[in-house]
Amino acid sequence: MIVFLHVPKTAGSSFQFILNNNLGIAHCHSQHAKKERLTQADIDFARKVFPGMKGIAGHNLIDPLSYQIPDPYYMTILRDPVMRVLSAYQEHVARHRAAGREEPDLPEALPKTERLQNLHVKLMSGGLDVDKAKRFLERCDFVGLTEKFDLSLHMLGRSYPGKLDLRYPVRRVAPDNSIKKAWQKDEAVMELVRKYNRLDIELYDFAVKEIFPKLCEKAGLKPSDPAPSYAMTSRMPHLRDRLNRFYNLSVYRQLSKLRR
């Protein structure tokens, strides 16, 4: 069963579409449980709700190796921690603006916002244990990199023990990147971002230098190989994706509310 630990702001939405479109109503989005961290009981409940469950994915699958899951196929995607933080902060500002609240400066937000601090390590280890997070990556069957997203998909296509449709639709989103670009020019702030994400930087470096090359080699690829994109600009079938969203929202989410 696929277990996808979705680290926010790592191109996970496009990857989620691929899982939705392949697994349909056999794929659970654990975020709909509305829990910060899933327990084993939550996993067991999800397996009852989803007939023949083939996959589960979410931000709240914290410390994935701690769950008892039959025949797990662990997946995750990492992104350069500094760029991930800048994207997360930009989204943070957008939410504040939409709510009519004063937006915090990045140096102010960093020490106060958990999701801007070592989030890769926290989600993979359940704390700030970078060695435990590395062990999770070593156990993963698929580790992708946002910066090499399409190459990561080619690697997955060659290594997954089944057939996957790896196409995904181009998301026509044009966010205002001026906030991100402005802070990138401030070296003092960038150093502060690196300070609050020291463990994530170590983990990302380990993934880029050790894990990703090994998985590429296993799939008969090199990290430097060019990779044609699976992104589709034309219309493509979304039936399983739509059924997945409907079942997660109308069945799993509602049953989770009753359970709470």
VEXDREN-2710 file (C-alpha; in Angstrom, 1 decimal):
% VEXDREN-2710
k/r/px/py/pz
1/MET/0.0/0.0/0.0
2/ILE/1.3/3.5/-0.9
3/VAL/2.1/5.7/2.0
4/PHE/2.9/9.2/0.7
5/LEU/4.2/11.7/3.3
6/HIS/3.2/15.0/1.7
7/VAL/5.6/17.8/2.9
8/PRO/3.8/21.1/2.1
9/LYS/5.1/23.2/-0.8
10/THR/7.0/20.4/-2.5
11/ALA/4.8/20.0/-5.7
12/GLY/2.8/17.5/-3.7
13/SER/-0.5/18.7/-5.2
14/SER/0.6/17.6/-8.7
15/PHE/1.8/14.3/-7.2
16/GLN/-1.5/13.9/-5.3
17/PHE/-3.4/14.2/-8.6
18/ILE/-1.3/11.3/-10.1
19/LEU/-2.2/9.1/-7.1
20/ASN/-5.8/10.1/-7.2
21/ASN/-6.0/9.4/-10.9
22/ASN/-4.4/6.0/-10.6
23/LEU/-6.0/4.7/-7.3
24/GLY/-9.4/6.4/-7.4
25/ILE/-11.6/5.7/-4.4
26/ALA/-9.0/3.3/-3.0
27/HIS/-6.8/6.3/-2.1
28/CYS/-7.3/8.2/1.2
29/HIS/-6.4/11.8/1.9
30/SER/-5.7/11.7/5.6
31/GLN/-6.0/15.5/6.0
32/HIS/-9.8/15.0/5.9
33/ALA/-9.6/13.4/9.3
34/LYS/-8.9/16.9/10.6
35/LYS/-6.1/15.7/13.0
36/GLU/-2.7/17.2/13.4
37/ARG/-1.2/13.7/13.7
38/LEU/-2.8/10.4/12.7
39/THR/-2.8/7.6/15.2
40/GLN/-2.8/3.8/14.5
41/ALA/-6.5/3.8/15.3
42/ASP/-7.0/6.5/12.6
43/ILE/-5.2/4.4/10.1
44/ASP/-7.3/1.4/11.0
45/PHE/-10.5/3.4/10.6
46/ALA/-9.4/4.7/7.2
47/ARG/-8.8/1.1/6.0
48/LYS/-12.4/0.3/6.9
49/VAL/-13.8/3.3/5.1
50/PHE/-11.9/2.8/1.9
51/PRO/-12.7/-0.5/0.2
52/GLY/-9.5/-2.3/-0.7
53/MET/-7.4/0.8/0.2
54/LYS/-4.3/1.0/-2.0
55/GLY/-2.9/4.3/-0.8
56/ILE/-2.9/7.0/2.0
57/ALA/-1.4/10.4/1.8
58/GLY/-1.2/13.5/3.9
59/HIS/0.8/16.1/6.0
60/ASN/-0.3/14.3/9.2
61/LEU/1.3/10.9/8.5
62/ILE/4.0/12.0/11.0
63/ASP/6.8/9.5/11.6
64/PRO/5.4/7.1/9.0
65/LEU/7.5/4.1/10.1
66/SER/5.7/4.1/13.4
67/TYR/2.4/2.9/11.8
68/GLN/1.5/-0.8/11.2
69/ILE/0.6/-0.9/7.6
70/PRO/0.5/-4.0/5.4
71/ASP/3.1/-4.1/2.7
72/PRO/3.9/-0.4/2.7
73/TYR/5.4/1.4/-0.2
74/TYR/6.8/4.6/1.3
75/MET/6.9/7.8/-0.8
76/THR/7.9/11.4/-0.2
77/ILE/9.2/14.4/-2.0
78/LEU/11.8/16.9/-0.7
79/ARG/12.5/20.5/-1.8
80/ASP/15.4/22.9/-1.1
81/PRO/14.5/24.0/2.5
82/VAL/15.1/27.7/1.9
83/MET/12.9/27.8/-1.2
84/ARG/10.2/25.7/0.6
85/VAL/10.1/28.2/3.5
86/LEU/9.9/31.1/1.1
87/SER/6.9/29.5/-0.7
88/ALA/5.3/28.6/2.6
89/TYR/5.7/32.1/3.9
90/GLN/4.3/33.6/0.7
91/GLU/1.2/31.5/1.2
92/HIS/1.1/32.6/4.9
93/VAL/1.1/36.2/3.8
94/ALA/-1.7/35.5/1.2
95/ARG/-3.9/34.0/3.9
96/HIS/-3.3/37.0/6.2
97/ARG/-4.2/39.4/3.4
98/ALA/-7.4/37.5/2.5
99/ALA/-8.5/37.6/6.1
100/GLY/-7.7/41.4/6.3
101/ARG/-5.0/40.8/9.0
102/GLU/-1.7/42.5/9.2
103/GLU/1.0/40.3/7.5
104/PRO/4.1/39.5/9.5
105/ASP/7.6/40.1/8.2
106/LEU/9.5/36.9/7.5
107/PRO/12.1/37.5/10.3
108/GLU/9.1/37.9/12.7
109/ALA/7.3/34.9/11.4
110/LEU/10.2/32.4/11.4
111/PRO/10.5/31.9/15.2
112/LYS/6.7/31.8/15.7
113/THR/5.6/29.5/12.9
114/GLU/6.3/25.8/13.3
115/ARG/5.8/25.1/9.6
116/LEU/8.7/27.4/8.7
117/GLN/11.2/25.5/10.9
118/ASN/12.7/22.1/9.9
119/LEU/9.4/20.7/8.6
120/HIS/10.9/17.9/6.6
121/VAL/12.6/16.5/9.7
122/LYS/9.6/17.0/11.9
123/LEU/7.3/15.2/9.6
124/MET/9.6/12.3/8.9
125/SER/10.9/11.7/12.4
126/GLY/8.1/13.0/14.7
127/GLY/10.5/15.5/16.2
128/LEU/13.9/17.1/15.5
129/ASP/15.8/13.8/15.0
130/VAL/17.6/14.2/11.7
131/ASP/19.1/10.7/12.0
132/LYS/15.7/9.2/12.3
133/ALA/14.5/11.2/9.3
134/LYS/17.5/9.9/7.3
135/ARG/16.5/6.3/8.3
136/PHE/13.0/7.0/6.9
137/LEU/14.5/8.1/3.6
138/GLU/16.6/5.0/3.5
139/ARG/13.5/2.9/3.9
140/CYS/11.5/4.8/1.3
141/ASP/10.7/3.1/-2.0
142/PHE/10.4/6.5/-3.7
143/VAL/12.1/9.8/-2.8
144/GLY/11.5/12.6/-5.3
145/LEU/12.9/16.1/-5.5
146/THR/10.8/19.1/-6.4
147/GLU/13.7/20.6/-8.4
148/LYS/13.8/17.4/-10.5
149/PHE/10.1/16.6/-10.5
150/ASP/9.8/15.0/-13.9
151/LEU/13.0/13.0/-13.6
152/SER/11.6/11.8/-10.2
153/LEU/8.4/10.6/-12.0
154/HIS/10.5/8.8/-14.6
155/MET/12.3/7.1/-11.8
156/LEU/9.0/6.1/-10.2
157/GLY/7.6/4.8/-13.4
158/ARG/10.6/2.4/-13.8
159/SER/10.7/1.3/-10.2
160/TYR/7.0/1.0/-9.1
161/PRO/5.8/-2.6/-9.2
162/GLY/2.8/-1.8/-11.3
163/LYS/1.7/0.4/-14.1
164/LEU/1.1/4.1/-13.3
165/ASP/-0.3/6.9/-15.5
166/LEU/2.2/9.7/-14.5
167/ARG/0.5/12.5/-16.4
168/TYR/-0.7/15.5/-14.5
169/PRO/-2.4/18.7/-15.6
170/VAL/-0.6/22.0/-15.8
171/ARG/-1.9/24.2/-13.1
172/ARG/-2.5/27.6/-14.5
173/VAL/-1.6/29.5/-11.3
174/ALA/0.3/32.8/-11.4
175/PRO/1.1/33.7/-7.8
176/ASP/2.6/37.0/-6.9
177/ASN/6.3/36.0/-6.4
178/SER/7.4/39.5/-5.5
179/ILE/7.4/38.7/-1.8
180/LYS/9.6/35.7/-2.2
181/LYS/12.0/37.5/-4.6
182/ALA/12.3/40.5/-2.3
183/TRP/13.4/38.4/0.7
184/GLN/15.8/36.4/-1.4
185/LYS/17.8/39.5/-1.9
186/ASP/18.2/40.0/1.8
187/GLU/21.2/37.9/2.8
188/ALA/20.7/38.5/6.5
189/VAL/17.2/37.1/6.3
190/MET/18.3/34.2/4.2
191/GLU/20.9/33.3/6.8
192/LEU/18.1/33.4/9.4
193/VAL/16.0/31.0/7.3
194/ARG/19.0/28.7/7.1
195/LYS/19.5/28.9/10.9
196/TYR/15.9/27.9/11.6
197/ASN/16.2/25.1/9.0
198/ARG/19.6/23.7/9.7
199/LEU/18.4/20.1/10.2
200/ASP/16.3/20.3/7.0
201/ILE/19.3/21.5/5.0
202/GLU/21.3/18.5/6.3
203/LEU/18.5/16.1/5.5
204/TYR/18.0/17.6/2.0
205/ASP/21.8/17.4/1.3
206/PHE/21.7/13.7/2.3
207/ALA/18.7/13.1/0.0
208/VAL/20.4/14.9/-3.0
209/LYS/23.8/13.2/-2.5
210/GLU/22.9/9.8/-1.2
211/ILE/19.3/8.7/-1.6
212/PHE/18.2/10.2/-4.9
213/PRO/21.3/9.0/-6.9
214/LYS/20.8/5.4/-5.5
215/LEU/17.2/5.3/-6.5
216/CYS/18.0/6.7/-9.9
217/GLU/20.7/4.1/-10.4
218/LYS/18.3/1.4/-9.4
219/ALA/15.9/2.6/-12.1
220/GLY/18.6/2.8/-14.7
221/LEU/18.8/6.6/-14.6
222/LYS/21.3/9.3/-13.6
223/PRO/20.4/12.4/-11.6
224/SER/21.7/14.5/-14.5
225/ASP/19.5/12.8/-17.1
226/PRO/17.1/15.0/-19.1
227/ALA/13.5/14.1/-18.4
228/PRO/10.5/14.9/-20.7
229/SER/7.7/16.4/-18.8
230/TYR/4.5/14.5/-18.0
231/ALA/2.6/17.8/-17.6
232/MET/-0.4/17.9/-19.9
233/THR/-1.6/21.2/-21.3
234/SER/-4.6/19.6/-23.1
235/ARG/-7.6/18.1/-21.4
236/MET/-7.0/14.6/-19.9
237/PRO/-9.4/12.1/-18.2
238/HIS/-10.0/13.1/-14.6
239/LEU/-12.7/10.6/-13.7
240/ARG/-10.8/8.7/-11.0
241/ASP/-9.5/12.0/-9.6
242/ARG/-13.0/13.3/-9.3
243/LEU/-14.4/10.1/-7.8
244/ASN/-11.5/10.2/-5.3
245/ARG/-12.3/13.8/-4.3
246/PHE/-16.0/13.1/-4.0
247/TYR/-15.4/10.0/-1.8
248/ASN/-12.9/11.7/0.4
249/LEU/-15.1/14.7/1.0
250/SER/-18.5/13.1/1.1
251/VAL/-17.8/9.9/2.8
252/TYR/-14.4/9.8/4.6
253/ARG/-14.6/13.4/5.9
254/GLN/-18.2/13.1/7.1
255/LEU/-17.6/9.7/8.8
256/SER/-14.5/11.2/10.4
257/LYS/-16.6/14.1/11.8
258/LEU/-19.1/11.5/13.3
259/ARG/-16.2/9.6/14.8
260/ARG/-14.7/12.7/16.5
END
